[in-house]
Amino acid sequence: MDAIYTQVVESIYSRAIAHDKPRFLVAIAGAPGSGKTTLAKALTERLNAMPANIRRHHTVCIPMDGFHLTRAELDQLPNREEAYIRRGAPWTFDVAGFINFVQKLRKWAETSPSHNQTTTTPSFSSDILYAPSFDHEKKDPVPDGISIPPDTSIVILEGNYLLLDEPQWRDVASLVDYRVFVEADLQVARERVAKRHVQAGIEPTLEDGYRRVDQNDFLNGQTISEKRLAADLVINDTLKIANMVLAQPENKHVMQMFSLKGKVAIVTGGTRGIGLEITNGLAEAGADVAIIYNSSSTASSTAASIAKAHNVRVAAYQANVGDQKEIEAAVQKIVSDFGKLDVMVANSGIATAVAAEDYTTEQWQQIMNVNLDGAFYTAQAAARVFKAQGSGNIVFTASVSAALVNVPQKQAAYNASKAGVVQLAKCLSVEWVDFCRVNCISPGFVATEILDHHPPELREKWLSMIPARRMAGTYELKGAYVFCASDASSYMTGANLVIDGGYTLP
């Protein structure tokens, strides 16, 4: 359950950080007995308990219980007796008052700045909002029982009917930024609520508890289930997320879908060549980035330069991706330093040109150890984090050499290793679908320092086989990595993007 809470917290937090309004409004709905109240309280506590170096917000939870009609108002209804029996049904709430409150909350959220986006120092207005609470002993609302302080950046509304497709109630969905529905097996919920009535002393026996539920709560649950509006996130009643990693995200402006603001990414081999441009691209999109390198005298200065250029956090960590324990330790250190991990780019790779009959055991194993074993160890270390927190994203760098045999160079080991990476990505995308997306990018010929060492006639041979008649600049690949790392590719997993100027087409 802790992993599920962590997953939902990350979902809310990442969206709040990337949100284009000062405050972020969340609605959590579900039938009686679904666990929505427990979920809302747990999320509020966890959001407020995030480390100070990560958290830039205060979260308040507002149950809709405070908008029950008062007993005095129920007494004035023509069906007074039924109203008391059915208290908790949609028509026993002050729905107009609740909608008016949410409208006021929406206006407050958009006009009261929560913090200056260019600094980490909050700058709040002095406005305080109040919401009614509910006194369960007196069984009546308490005006202004809940205060919403000016440093609030996330407001969680919780209640049965926040996603109900009925007049007035349906307005709530359009006024909030993120909609969560806790889906319950109504028979299981019925049993939970009946036991709750007995434990609370509302009914003397379990039989009486079931009678009370069947007269009211169960009927309300049926209405909620039958008339539910679309949710951004659906969780079942055992608090297992229904395919959250591939859950439909908020329909944002297309450029916002590419934003990585608030995300933490790791790039292996991120100090030079393609890896350097991946690091730049993720940083340009707003991500904090950790670079893992094996040998580089400029890794720290490169990280500092990128951090300064894009106003994000970038740091370098040394590790050998081919050493399972070493890469695991590096990833855990990064998670400890940055507070979390959202994206892993397994980019490290090496190449040699050796005739197949001449490979030594050491030459073959060196290629496999870095390109294939290292890719797996890197993904494995990230997946352990993603599984614990419930979400994540892995992007492998493979090669067009996975799909064809490059000529005239002889590189059987390299080609085989990259074919392994493509298939590995497909396998992991299925096996890990519950907690992360996995995709692959296969570049063609890219103008890196490695290719500069080849004879001109060999380069001309390669160019003659590329319809584009040129090699890619390293910077031409960074957009694809940002795409794979962001919500812009939210429905994509197990894919292999080939970026080769048409090289594999003829």
N, C-alpha and C positions, 0 to 999 in steps of 0.2 A: 504493500500500500504506500510505503514511503516513496518508492520509485514513481508511482503514479502521481502522487502529490507534487513531486519534483518536476515531473513532466508537464503538468498543467501550469505550475508556477512559471516554468521557462516559457511556455506558450504565451502566457499573459504578459510576462515581463518583456520579452523580446518585441511583442507587438506594441506595448506601451512606449518603449524606447524609440521605436521607429515611427510612432504615431505623429501626425502632423498637427495635432491639437495639444494644448497644454495639459489636459487631463484625459484619462482613459476610463471609459465606463464599461463595466462587465455585467451581464445578466446571467444568473445561474438559476435554472428552472428545473422542475421535476415533480412527479406525483408525491403525495404523502408517503413516507416510508422509503423513498428512493435513496436517501443519504445526501441530498443536496445541501442541507443545513450543515452537516458535519464537514462536507467538502468545502463549503464557503468559509467556514471558520478556520479550517486548516490552511487554506490558501492565504487567507488574510494574515495569519500568524507567521507563515513561512515567508511571505513577501516582506513583512516588517522585520523579520529576523535575518534578512540577507546581510552579508558583510558590508560595512560602511563604504568600503572602496568600490563596491559594485552597486549598492542600492542608492538610487537618487530619487526616492519617492517615499510617501507614506500611504498606506492602504487602509481604507475604512470599509467595513461590511455593514450593509443596511438591509435587514430583513423587512419584507413587506407586511409583517404581522401588525405593525403600527398603524396600518390603514384599514384594519377591521372596523366595521361599523360599531359604534359604542352600544352598550346594552340599552341605553336610553333611546338610541335610534332604532334598535331592533324592536323595542316595545311599541314604537309608533307604526310599525309595518302591519298591513292588514293580515298577513300570514305569520303573525308573531310566533306562534308555537313551532311552525315549520322552520322559521328563521333560526331559532335557537338549536333545533335538531341539526339543521344544515349549516350551522355556523362554520365558515371555512370554504363554502361554495363561492364561486365567482361573484354572485349577486349579493353576498353578505359583506363585501368590501366596498370602501369608498373609492371606486375605480376612477372617478373623475378627479378626486383629490390626489390620488396616486399619480395619474398621468400628469397633472399639473405640477406635482413635485418633480417628476423626472424631466419635464420640460425646463423647469427652473434649474435643475441640476445640469442639464445639457448646456444651457446658456452660460452658467457659472463655469463649467468645464472649458468652454471655448474662449471666454473673455478674461479669465484670471490666470495669468502666466504662472506655471508651476516652477520652472527654472529656466535660466538662460542657457540655451543649447550650446553656446560656445564656451561655457565654463562648467565647473562642477559645483559652483556655489549657488544654492537655491536663492531665489528672489521672489517672495510670495506677496500676494495682495493681503489685505487685512480682513477680507470677507470671510465670515463663518456661516455655514448653512446648518440648519437643524432639521431633523427628521423625527417623526413620532416613533416611540418604542411601544412594546406591549407588556403590561403587567400580568403575568400568568396567574398570580394569586387573586387579583381583583378582576381578572378577565376583561380588561379594558385597555384601550390605547393610552399612552402617556404623551401628551404634546411635548415636542422639543426634547424628547428623551435621548436622542442621539445627536451628538455634535460632529460636524465635519470640518475639521480645522483647515486653515488656509494652506498648510503645507501638504495637503492631500493631493496625490497625483493619480492614484488608482481608486476607484469606487466600485465595490462589488455589491450589486443588488441581488438579493436572494428571495425566491418565493415560488409558489406553485404555478402562477399564471403569467409569468413574464414572457412566455413564448406561446401564449394561447391565441388561437386564430378566432377571436370573437371581437365584436365592436368595442372600441376603446382599448381593450387589452392589447390588441395587435399593434397599437402605436408604440408600445415599449420597445419592440425589436428594432424599429427604425431610429430610435433615440439613443441606443447604446452602440458601442463600438465592437463588442465581442459577445457572442451568444453561446452559452454552454447549456446543454440539456443532459440531465442524469436520467437515463432510461431504466425503468424498473420492470421486473416481472410483477404484475399486479397482485398475483397470489402471494408472492414472497413479501411484497410491501404490505399486503393486508395482514399477514401474520405479524410483521414487525410492529405495525401501528397498534394492533390489538394488544400485544404484550406491553407496549409503551403505555397504553391507557391504564392497564392494571398496575404497572410499576409506579406510575405517577399518582395512583390513588383516585383516578377519575372514575374507574369502574372496579367493582369488588372481585369479579371473577373473569377468567379468560373468555368464558362464554358471553358474558356481558360486553367484554371488549370487542369480540367479533360482531356482536349485534350492533354496537355503536359504529364500527367501521363500515359495516354493510349498509347502514342508513345514510352515511355521509362520505367518509374518506375514500371508500372504494369507488363510489359514484364519481367523486371529484377526480380520482385517478384515471378513470375511464375517459372522462371529458378531456383531461390533459393529454392523454395518449392519442385520442382520436382527432384532436384539433390542434396539433403541434405545428408551429411554424418551423422553418428551416433553422438549424443551428450551425454555428461554425465548428463546434466540437461536441460530439456525443460520447458520453461515458455510460457504460452499463451499470446495473445496480450492484455489481461486485467491485465497482470502482476499477474496472479494466477499461482502458481506452480503446474505442473501436477504430483501429487502424489510424491512430492519430498522426503518425509520420506522413501518411498520404491523405490526411484529412483535408477537406477543401478549405483553403485559406480565405481571408478577407479579400473581397474584390477591390483592390486598391488601384490607384493610378499606375499605369504600366511602369513608369520610372521608379516608383516607390517599391514595386515588386522586386527590383534588382538591388535594393538597399540591403546592406549588411550591417547597418548601424546597430550596436549593441551585441554583435556576435563576436565570438572568439574563434580564430582559425589557426591551424598548424599547417605549415608547408615544409615537407622534407625536401632537401636539396634546393632550398629557397634563396640561396645567395648569388646564384649566377644562372645564365642561360634562361631557359623557359621558366625555371623556378623563381628567378628574380622577378620576372614580369608577373607571375602569378601572385607573388607577395605584394607587388605594387598594385595590381588590380584589386585584390581583396581590401587592401588599405584604402584605396581610392573610393571603394564602395562603402567604407565606414567601419570595417572590421578591425579589431585588435588582432595582431598576428604574431605567432611564435614561429621562428625559423629554426628548423633542425638541420644542422650541417655536419659533415664528417671531418672535412679539413678545409679551413679557410682562415686566412690571416686578417680578413676584412669583414668578417661576419658581424661583429659588434658595431662597427662604424656604419656598415650598410643598414643594419636595423635602426640605428639612431637617425640616419639620414631619411629613411622612409617615414619614420615616426614623426619627425619634424615637418616633413613635406605635407603630410596628410592629417596632422593633428590627431593621431591615434597612438595606441601603445604597440610597440614592436620590440621584441627581444630575441636574442639568438641563443640556442642551446646546442651543445655538441653531443652527438650520439651516432653510433654505427647502426643503421637500420637493419643490417644483417645479423645483429646480435639481439635475440628476442628479449633478454632481460634488460639490456641497455636501452632499447627503444621504449620498453614498458616503463622503466624508471624515468626517462625523459618526459614521457607523456604525463605521468603522474605529477612530476615536478611542475610542469606547465599548468596543469589543472589547479594545483595548489597555489601557484603564483597569480594566475588570471581569474580563478574562481569558478571556472567552468570550461567546457569545450563544445563548440557547435559544429565545426567543420574540420575535417581532416583531408588534406591533399597529399596523397602518397605519390610523390613525384621523383624521388631519387632513382637514378639509373646510370648504368655505364654500358659502353659498347666496345667490342673488339672485332677485327676482321681476321679470321683464322680459317684455313681450309678445314672442313669437317674431319678429315682423316688425320689431321695434325693436332687436334685439341688434346691437351694434357688434362688429367683429372682436375688439377688446380685451376686451369684456365676456364674449364667448363663450370666448375663449382663457383668460381668467383662471380661469373655473370649471373648464374641462378641465385646465388646468395643475396646479391644486391637487388636485382630486378624483380625476382619472383618471391623468394623467401622474405626479403625486406619489405616488399609491398604487403605481403600477408601479415607479417609481424606488426607493421605500422597500423594496418586496419584493425587487427586484433586488439591492440592496445587501446585504440580509440573506441572500438565497439564495447569494450568493458565499461568505459565511462558512459557511453551512450545508453547502454542497457540499464545502468544504474540510475541515470537521470531521465531515461525514457525517450530521448530524442537525439538525433544527430544526422550528420551528412558526410559521406565519404566520396572523394573523387580520386580516381586513379589516373595517372599518366601512362598510357600504353604507347602504341605506335601503329602506323599503317603496316609495319613489318609483321604485325600479327595476322594480317589478311593476305599478304602476297610475299613473294620472294624477291627481295631487292637484288638488282644486278648492276654492275658486274661484281660488286664486293661479295665476299663470302662471310656470312655471319649467322650461321645456323643457331648458335647458342642464343644470340640476341633475339632473333626472330621467334624462337621457341619460347623464350622467357616472356616476351610481350604477348604472344598468343595465350600463354598461361594467365597473364594479368587480365586480359579481356574476359576469359572464361571464369576466372576467380571473381571478378566484379559481378558477373551474372549470377553465380552461385550465391554469393553473399547477399545480393539484393533480395533474393527469395528467402534465404535462411534468416536474415536479420530484419525482415520487413516490419516487424512490430516496433522497432525502435530506431531505425535509421534508413535513409535512402543511400543507395550505392550506384554510382555511375562512372563512366570511363571516357577519357578523351584520347583520341589517337591522332597525333600530329603527323603530317608528312615531313618533307624536307624543310627544316627551319634554319635560318642563317645564324648559327651560333659559332663560338670560337672553335668548337671541335671540328666543324666542317672546313674551317679555314686552313687546316693542316693537310687537307687532301689535294692531290695534284689538280691543276686547272682542267686538264682533259677529262678527269673523272667528274668534276662539277658540271662541265658542259654536257656530258652524257646524261647526268641526272636531269638537268634542265630540259633536255630534248624530250624527256618522257613526261614532263609536267605540262598539261594544257595551259596553265597560267604562265608558263615560261619564266617563272621566277620562284624563289624560295620565300617562305613566310618570314616576316620580321617577328621576333619573339613577342613583341607587344601586340601582335595581331591575334594572339591566343588568349590573352587575359580576359577578354569579354566572355569567352566560352566557360572559363572557370568560374567567373562571377555568376553567370547564368546557372550553372550546376549547383553552386553553393547557396543560391537565393531562392525565394518563393517564386521567382519567375519560372522555375522548373519543378514546381510543387507536385506535379502528377507524374514525374519522370523518375523511374528507377530501373536499373539493369540495362540502361542504354549505353551505347558506344558512339560518341560523336567523332566522326572522321573529318579532319580539317587538313586538306592536302592539296588545294588548288586544282583538284580534278585528277590527281596522280593515279588513284586506284580505279578510275572509270574506264579508260581505253581497254 
